Amino acid sequence: MSETVLLVIANDEERLHLRRSLSGEGWRVLPAGTGAQARKVAEGQDFGVAIVDNRLPDERGFQVISAVQKPGVSTVALLRDEDTMDRIVGIELGADYYMRSPVNPRELVARVKQIFRKKEYAGASPGKVYVGDLEIDPEQVSVRKGGEEILLSPREFKLLHTLAQSPGRVFPRPLLLRQVWGEDEYIDERTVNVYVQRLRNKLGDSSSKPRLIETVRGFGYRLVKPDQRS
């Protein structure tokens, strides 16, 4: 699944605001301000969600939705109250979700989270995860590196498993807090730093020259893909 969002919004300020909100969740955002730009971006990029404003300067949003749809892509149409007929046409053309425009950024983020969560559950496999010489078994809650078992605490395991499901993806610290510790834990972002250091120590990694877990300054962490290692 591609955790990338195609964001097609005509208004520059609104597009920038929404882009920041979506990027803050760790998702890659492909912005476009017109239907023509959206079509051009969609030709050479993979994305999992397309968010399209119905009011574009060159064409209606439902036309863009029809053009950019591809297997595995969920579409969100942003409609105004008076766009009733366009909604009917959009349904016929296969739009998946509808939201009122201008959209509340928090509501949009929640919707995209829901979409990606459904995709994750639909494609989930109980099998092991392999990244380089790491073997992560979610059923046994075990980790092996180069064939040798590494003993991790449940929280350390969950953090590593979260990173390993999307090697190369940068996870912001707030996102890791939510996914690994949950919404109701009274902890701060320093907790993530501590647990990452614990993982590095147990996996034989180095904070100064990391080959497994890399710090992205001012943002968060990512598990380095094997072909990205120096």
Secondary structure by P-SEA (a helix, b strand, c coil): cccccbbbbccaaaaaaaaaaaaaacbbbbbbccaaaaaaaaacccccbbbbbcccccccaaaaaaaaccccbbbbbbbcccaaaaaaaaaaacccccccccccaaaaaaaaaaaaaaaaaaacccbbbbcccbbbbccccccccccbbbbbcaaaaaaaaaaaacccccccaaaaaaacccccccccaaaaaaaaaaaaaaaccccccccccccccccccccccccccc
